[in-house]
């Protein structure tokens, strides 16, 4: 149930992020169609490579980068004992990050290419109960932040 709530919350946040400047109203059917289309659009981004900004890193706005850096710090300082606490820290920062999304344009799209697989990894981490699986996902988090730091600042 928690996973469904998290996915729904994130999907709604992404839509709000994309449509922040829009003042149009939608009926429930149109909103559902947008949600499905938005999810499908982002699912397709997962397989796309992140692009640099004309050879330079993309700038992530400060109100969003703070949450990413909080997660990176938590991962880097983690000493391998309390995986559920780390999962909670990551989940909280993802919620704040997505609800404070103010980026637009290609920088926004490129960030989502990194963020969506990271969110999926977080969801796997939330339900992982075996130590070996938790350790593997932790290593994937570390690798994900190396990718983030290659393309974003």
WOJO-V277526 format. One record per backbone hydrogen bond with DSSP energy under -1.0 kcal/mol. NH is the residue of the N-H (numbers start at 1). CO is the residue of the C=O. E is the energy in kcal/mol with one decimal. If there is no record, write none. Layout:
# WOJO-V277526
[[NH/CO/E] [NH/CO/E]]
This chain:
# WOJO-V277526
[[5/1/-2.3] [6/2/-2.4] [7/3/-2.6] [8/4/-2.6] [9/5/-2.7] [10/6/-2.5] [11/7/-2.7] [12/8/-2.5] [13/9/-2.3] [14/10/-2.6] [15/11/-2.0] [16/12/-2.6] [17/13/-2.5] [18/14/-2.5] [19/15/-2.5] [22/19/-1.5] [31/27/-2.4] [32/28/-2.4] [33/29/-2.3] [34/30/-2.4] [35/31/-2.3] [36/32/-2.5] [37/33/-2.7] [38/34/-2.9] [39/35/-2.5] [40/36/-2.5] [41/37/-2.7] [42/38/-2.4] [43/39/-2.4] [44/40/-2.0] [45/41/-1.2] [46/42/-1.0] [48/45/-1.2] [53/56/-3.2] [54/52/-1.3] [56/53/-1.4] [58/151/-3.2] [64/61/-1.6] [65/61/-2.8] [66/62/-1.8] [68/64/-1.4] [69/65/-2.9] [70/66/-2.0] [71/67/-1.9] [72/68/-2.5] [73/69/-2.7] [74/70/-2.3] [75/71/-2.4] [76/72/-2.9] [77/73/-2.4] [86/82/-1.7] [87/83/-2.7] [88/84/-2.2] [89/85/-2.2] [90/86/-2.5] [91/87/-2.8] [92/88/-2.6] [93/89/-2.0] [94/90/-2.4] [95/91/-2.5] [96/92/-2.1] [97/93/-2.8] [98/94/-2.8] [99/95/-2.0] [100/96/-1.1] [108/104/-1.0] [109/105/-2.0] [110/106/-3.0] [111/107/-2.3] [112/108/-2.1] [113/109/-1.3] [114/110/-1.0] [115/111/-3.0] [116/112/-2.4] [118/114/-1.4] [119/115/-2.8] [120/116/-2.4] [121/117/-2.2] [122/118/-2.3] [123/119/-2.3] [124/120/-2.0] [125/121/-2.3] [126/122/-2.2] [127/123/-1.0] [134/130/-2.4] [135/131/-2.6] [136/132/-2.0] [137/133/-2.5] [138/134/-2.3] [139/135/-2.1] [140/136/-1.9] [141/137/-2.3] [142/138/-2.1] [143/139/-2.1] [144/140/-2.3] [145/141/-2.0] [146/142/-1.3] [147/143/-1.8] [148/144/-2.6] [149/145/-2.5] [151/147/-1.4] [152/148/-2.5] [153/58/-2.7]]
